[in-house]
Amino acid sequence: MTLALLCKEGYVMGRRRRYRSSFDRDPFDLKEFMSEIGRWAIAILVVVIFAYSIVTFGIQTVTMVGQSMSPAISDKDVMLLNKRAYSFKDPQRYDIIAFKLKENQDSYFNIKRIIGLPGETVQIRNGRIFINGDALKDLPFDSLIMTEGLAYDSITLSETEYFVLGDNCNNSEDSRYVNIGNVSAKEISGKVFFRISPRSDWGKIE
């Protein structure tokens, strides 16, 4: 009986020794485990923040159609639109906005830059833009404007209207043309502020 117990004990000890030997060869890497947990936590946090931003700040994606805002924005660029940017403040000159005309709400967004503000008088002559009779000197584009369109004669904006242009001013359908005209505050969907595609141009839009 003693011999049987010794044999059994030896067997158990042998198993224990083999178990320890296996454990020693393949140890649990706590540092690598925590690093992996950290990577997952960051990924989840980014998704949560993005989802929270969509719900709280009204962020959505918009895609540029055409080259009217080149070089600031190119055709097929995908950007973020802040739909609540103007909830507590009015649009500012040179903001890039997305809007849909009331009679064409099912179409894609128009994306242009604000030039004229409510109550201002806008006129284009000799390739330059005049606001209340004074030439704008800090335009974000350098091209002389070849087509004055509706702004050949001065346009006085109402208290809820904005005059918009494309940065590629000689290849843009904007407030100079009848089918766009002045944009009302109610037609503005929000401010375009960040490009997410292509990744090579990822970043803030100004």
ChimeraX attribute file (.defattr): number of C-alpha atoms within 10 A of each C-alpha:
attribute: neighborCount
match mode: 1-to-1
recipient: residues
	/A:1	6
	/A:2	7
	/A:3	8
	/A:4	9
	/A:5	10
	/A:6	11
	/A:7	12
	/A:8	12
	/A:9	12
	/A:10	12
	/A:11	12
	/A:12	12
	/A:13	12
	/A:14	12
	/A:15	12
	/A:16	12
	/A:17	12
	/A:18	12
	/A:19	11
	/A:20	11
	/A:21	11
	/A:22	11
	/A:23	11
	/A:24	10
	/A:25	8
	/A:26	8
	/A:27	8
	/A:28	10
	/A:29	8
	/A:30	9
	/A:31	9
	/A:32	10
	/A:33	10
	/A:34	11
	/A:35	11
	/A:36	11
	/A:37	12
	/A:38	12
	/A:39	11
	/A:40	12
	/A:41	12
	/A:42	11
	/A:43	11
	/A:44	12
	/A:45	12
	/A:46	12
	/A:47	12
	/A:48	12
	/A:49	11
	/A:50	13
	/A:51	14
	/A:52	13
	/A:53	14
	/A:54	15
	/A:55	11
	/A:56	10
	/A:57	14
	/A:58	16
	/A:59	21
	/A:60	15
	/A:61	14
	/A:62	19
	/A:63	20
	/A:64	19
	/A:65	17
	/A:66	16
	/A:67	17
	/A:68	24
	/A:69	23
	/A:70	16
	/A:71	11
	/A:72	15
	/A:73	25
	/A:74	16
	/A:75	14
	/A:76	14
	/A:77	18
	/A:78	20
	/A:79	23
	/A:80	21
	/A:81	24
	/A:82	22
	/A:83	19
	/A:84	15
	/A:85	18
	/A:86	15
	/A:87	9
	/A:88	7
	/A:89	8
	/A:90	11
	/A:91	20
	/A:92	15
	/A:93	15
	/A:94	18
	/A:95	18
	/A:96	25
	/A:97	23
	/A:98	22
	/A:99	20
	/A:100	20
	/A:101	19
	/A:102	11
	/A:103	7
	/A:104	9
	/A:105	11
	/A:106	9
	/A:107	9
	/A:108	14
	/A:109	19
	/A:110	22
	/A:111	26
	/A:112	26
	/A:113	24
	/A:114	20
	/A:115	23
	/A:116	27
	/A:117	23
	/A:118	17
	/A:119	15
	/A:120	21
	/A:121	19
	/A:122	25
	/A:123	24
	/A:124	22
	/A:125	17
	/A:126	11
	/A:127	12
	/A:128	17
	/A:129	22
	/A:130	20
	/A:131	18
	/A:132	16
	/A:133	12
	/A:134	11
	/A:135	15
	/A:136	12
	/A:137	10
	/A:138	8
	/A:139	14
	/A:140	11
	/A:141	14
	/A:142	12
	/A:143	13
	/A:144	13
	/A:145	16
	/A:146	14
	/A:147	17
	/A:148	18
	/A:149	14
	/A:150	16
	/A:151	21
	/A:152	14
	/A:153	12
	/A:154	17
	/A:155	20
	/A:156	21
	/A:157	19
	/A:158	14
	/A:159	12
	/A:160	13
	/A:161	20
	/A:162	27
	/A:163	27
	/A:164	26
	/A:165	22
	/A:166	25
	/A:167	23
	/A:168	20
	/A:169	19
	/A:170	15
	/A:171	16
	/A:172	18
	/A:173	19
	/A:174	23
	/A:175	23
	/A:176	22
	/A:177	15
	/A:178	11
	/A:179	10
	/A:180	15
	/A:181	18
	/A:182	22
	/A:183	21
	/A:184	19
	/A:185	17
	/A:186	12
	/A:187	14
	/A:188	20
	/A:189	19
	/A:190	24
	/A:191	22
	/A:192	26
	/A:193	17
	/A:194	18
	/A:195	22
	/A:196	15
	/A:197	15
	/A:198	13
	/A:199	10
	/A:200	8
	/A:201	13
	/A:202	14
	/A:203	14
	/A:204	12
	/A:205	15
	/A:206	13
